[in-house]
């Protein structure tokens, strides 16, 4: 196992900068998830840690050793890709053992390591099958088994669940997290799915346009987003954003509707702000703010209500069973609000 440190890491393709001075410290044994929209630079950053992309500036440190000029095979890392990258003409056993054979590992030790990994991943009964005879989830397990047998210092996962169906993704999320808890190996995991990030990570790194927006634990990012981007990206359904102006001890979002300011924020009168409310922080109450129902989506455990509030589309999620219909008027009470600066996007105290 090893800690990973990035210090001022840059990456440019020609004159186009895609990663802008990333500083990141990942502790020994930590499960760190890089999350962000497509094109934000997260996979490029992972490939630089792996040595598959040269860095344009800065340092990458794995286990106390700067690896900028060290070949991928000598970095003691193992990578799991989204497309499995299995040899179709080799059995599961041979796929898992391939890197050990190349490394000249003794036959007895090779068989022991493969058997151990197969047991961990419930693949013992499939060792003589070929990839075409396996399901998508089993193939992904083989790809992980191939990484496990090497006993690397760091596991790197590049969107490994993207090719699986929704139900299997949920199951594999649990398997990967349980695997990490068992092996206690440092892991860096890339995904664009914030639910994956929230459920799996010890530490989340939210990226946007080649920069780090915020680093923290899943609940820290959820409860204390640093800016509009993080607030809108973390959480499903996404946070509602309503523009308004400071009006004494409240925020005016329309001539008729004021939201109370929560906390002890001291803001100049008439200052423009963006009010943020998570869907689950709205409650339906007779003394709430007026909203008009557009669509109702019952999901079983809760109900999502899509409404118009002060001319803005908002979503409320409630646990109670309600018989609301499109066009109906309801009243919503915001139980927790966030304030953001419209110009910078930064969260206001």
Secondary structure as GFF3:
##gff-version 3
##sequence-region A 1 349
A	DSSP	beta_strand	4	13	.	.	.	ID=ss1
A	DSSP	beta_strand	16	26	.	.	.	ID=ss2
A	DSSP	beta_strand	31	35	.	.	.	ID=ss3
A	DSSP	alpha_helix	42	50	.	.	.	ID=ss4
A	DSSP	beta_strand	57	62	.	.	.	ID=ss5
A	DSSP	beta_strand	65	66	.	.	.	ID=ss6
A	DSSP	three_ten_helix	72	74	.	.	.	ID=ss7
A	DSSP	beta_strand	77	80	.	.	.	ID=ss8
A	DSSP	alpha_helix	92	102	.	.	.	ID=ss9
A	DSSP	alpha_helix	107	120	.	.	.	ID=ss10
A	DSSP	three_ten_helix	124	126	.	.	.	ID=ss11
A	DSSP	three_ten_helix	131	133	.	.	.	ID=ss12
A	DSSP	alpha_helix	136	148	.	.	.	ID=ss13
A	DSSP	beta_strand	154	158	.	.	.	ID=ss14
A	DSSP	alpha_helix	166	183	.	.	.	ID=ss15
A	DSSP	beta_strand	186	191	.	.	.	ID=ss16
A	DSSP	alpha_helix	194	200	.	.	.	ID=ss17
A	DSSP	beta_strand	203	208	.	.	.	ID=ss18
A	DSSP	beta_strand	211	216	.	.	.	ID=ss19
A	DSSP	alpha_helix	218	223	.	.	.	ID=ss20
A	DSSP	alpha_helix	228	233	.	.	.	ID=ss21
A	DSSP	beta_strand	240	247	.	.	.	ID=ss22
A	DSSP	beta_strand	250	252	.	.	.	ID=ss23
A	DSSP	beta_strand	258	260	.	.	.	ID=ss24
A	DSSP	beta_strand	272	277	.	.	.	ID=ss25
A	DSSP	three_ten_helix	279	281	.	.	.	ID=ss26
A	DSSP	beta_strand	282	298	.	.	.	ID=ss27
A	DSSP	beta_strand	303	309	.	.	.	ID=ss28
A	DSSP	beta_strand	312	318	.	.	.	ID=ss29
A	DSSP	beta_strand	329	334	.	.	.	ID=ss30
A	DSSP	beta_strand	338	340	.	.	.	ID=ss31
###
